[in-house]
């Protein structure tokens, strides 16, 4: 049962990292919790904090909004996050 729960948690993390990576135009771009509309804000925040503690994402002030202006704060995927995501996607293909 515990490994099944861990599998679902990893799937949610993969989903969230895919959203961040797909919307990242260059290094250093960050996205707010609004990028995860399908996930309740409190749940997304918890996942992002956990991923941040593991070095998969980083929190930045001054994120880029949809219109290209700077404002607020948000999360960006790290190199370690990209590598982790690639490993997870390869493992799910295998």
Order of alpha helices (4+ residues) and beta strands (2+ residues): alpha-alpha-beta-beta-alpha
